[in-house]
Amino acid sequence: MKMDETMTFEAAMARLEEIVRLLESGNAPLDVSLSLYEEGVALVRLCNTRLDNAEQRVKILTFAEDGTAQENDMTGGNSDAAH
């Protein structure tokens, strides 16, 4: 399976796990192992980017003393108040 920018996080993780199994087996020739390693590094970067993007979108829902819901980003900054 070739990696591309449209690959889902789950597909990238599955491929990364497959690469780890192949490398741990020790049965691949050196050039294949190097190619798998490079693909794995690219997949890790892709997964980290996807996780960073998801983290930016996550909101923490808290409730104010008056009972209204407030959305805060992960750093604690208040955005909109919801009722």
C-alpha positions as CSV (number, residue, x, y, z in Angstrom):
1,M,0.0,0.0,0.0
2,K,1.4,3.4,-1.0
3,M,1.0,6.4,1.3
4,D,-0.7,9.5,0.1
5,E,-2.1,12.6,1.7
6,T,-5.7,11.3,1.5
7,M,-4.8,8.2,3.6
8,T,-6.9,8.1,6.8
9,F,-5.2,8.1,10.2
10,E,-6.4,4.5,10.8
11,A,-5.1,3.3,7.4
12,A,-1.7,4.9,8.1
13,M,-1.5,3.3,11.6
14,A,-2.4,-0.1,10.2
15,R,0.3,0.2,7.5
16,L,2.8,1.4,10.1
17,E,2.0,-1.6,12.3
18,E,2.5,-3.8,9.2
19,I,5.9,-2.2,8.5
20,V,7.0,-2.7,12.1
21,R,6.1,-6.4,11.9
22,L,8.0,-6.8,8.6
23,L,11.1,-5.0,10.0
24,E,11.0,-6.9,13.3
25,S,10.9,-10.2,11.4
26,G,14.4,-9.5,10.0
27,N,13.6,-11.4,6.8
28,A,13.6,-8.4,4.4
29,P,16.8,-7.6,2.4
30,L,18.6,-4.4,3.4
31,D,17.3,-2.3,0.5
32,V,13.7,-3.4,1.2
33,S,14.2,-2.7,4.9
34,L,15.5,0.8,4.2
35,S,12.6,1.5,1.9
36,L,10.1,0.2,4.6
37,Y,11.8,2.4,7.2
38,E,11.5,5.5,5.0
39,E,7.9,4.7,4.4
40,G,7.4,4.3,8.1
41,V,9.0,7.7,8.9
42,A,6.6,9.3,6.4
43,L,3.7,7.6,7.9
44,V,4.7,8.8,11.4
45,R,4.8,12.3,10.1
46,L,1.4,11.9,8.5
47,C,-0.1,10.5,11.7
48,N,1.5,13.3,13.8
49,T,0.1,15.9,11.4
50,R,-3.4,14.4,11.6
51,L,-3.2,14.2,15.4
52,D,-2.1,17.9,15.6
53,N,-5.0,18.9,13.3
54,A,-7.5,17.0,15.4
55,E,-6.1,18.5,18.6
56,Q,-6.7,22.0,17.3
57,R,-10.3,21.1,16.6
58,V,-11.0,19.5,20.0
59,K,-13.0,21.7,22.3
60,I,-13.4,21.2,26.0
61,L,-17.0,21.8,27.2
62,T,-17.2,23.4,30.6
63,F,-20.1,24.9,32.6
64,A,-20.1,28.3,34.1
65,E,-21.5,29.1,37.5
66,D,-24.8,30.2,35.9
67,G,-25.1,26.8,34.2
68,T,-24.3,27.9,30.7
69,A,-22.0,25.8,28.6
70,Q,-18.8,27.3,27.4
71,E,-16.4,25.9,24.7
72,N,-12.8,26.2,25.6
73,D,-9.8,25.2,23.4
74,M,-7.4,22.7,24.8
75,T,-5.2,25.5,26.2
76,G,-8.1,26.8,28.3
77,G,-9.0,29.9,26.3
78,N,-12.7,30.7,26.2
79,S,-14.4,30.8,22.8
80,D,-18.2,31.0,22.5
81,A,-20.8,30.5,25.2
82,A,-23.5,28.0,24.4
83,H,-26.9,27.7,26.1
